[in-house]
Amino acid sequence: MSASAPQPTPGDRPDALLDHVSQLRLQARARSRGAWLPLVAFALLTLASTLLYRQPFYRLPAGGGGYVTLEPPSHAGLPWNNRSAVLSIAFWLVLGPLCYLGCALWYHWRAQRSGVSLRWQTWVWAGLGLFGVLVLMLVGQRLVGPRLPPGLFEGRMHFLDTALSPLLAIALGLLVLARVERSRSVALTAILYGGLATMMNLYGLGQIPPWILPLGASHDAFVAAGPNLILLSSILLLGAAITGRRRARSARRVTRPVSRLA
């Protein structure tokens, strides 16, 4: 509450005092929210993962006839050839947790500054746990996969690759953040991000699922990893802009009634 906001006095009506407490609670909640920063951080991480792929902006020849041979599995997040499986695993193992730790410092600093804290620890531990399990499974796939009998996962490998996508781990972590922040915009952003990443892994890059178009279709501009990662990053940045704008508007709307209490 600002220094200029008058304090309630014992002579105030009970309903005025209750309204004052309610407004203070809403103001504290508005000040404690800061989901825009994690959304920006993971948007930049998603965009940076473009460096993990070979020819991330490959385009099919205008006259047709072009093709790319994919070498599964891809440990980078999308079904496109990565430069190195070890590099991809190391990228997510190091930078994923660093993003969570950076956001944890951000929430801690905001709590120290405003005196109000969300249960951000729940989100950070959940996110670190998701990345920990993901990396262990990727390492297991890398080490054990070549020793398994050929054809063991035939017809089901794309489901496994989807489940092991770091992009899905990011989406699930953001859903936990939406719960902590009680933010519908963060939840919708996470669902859209995770849904698109899942479709990209299940149906292939540039492919439009048949349940969207009855006969299915493809979009040549999105056959490589780069444009798809830019699309996913843009979704998170748009969600960050909407979330930040709503937070600022909510803080202004709550502050006015508090400052008018006598």
Secondary structure, DSSP 4 states (H G I P E B T S, - for coil): --TTSPPP-TTS-HHHHHHHHHHHHHHHHHHH--THHHHHHHHHHHHHGGGGBSSTT----TTS-------SPPSSSSSS-BS-HHHHHHHHHHHHHHHHHHHHHHHHHHHHHHS----HHHHHHHHHHHHHHHHHHHHHHHHHGGGSPTTTTTTTHHHHHHHT-HHHHHHHHHHHHHHHHT-HHHHHHHHHHHHHHHHHHHH-TTEEPTTTSTT-EE-GGGSSHHHHHHHHHHHHHHHHHHHHHHHHHHHHHHHHHHHH--
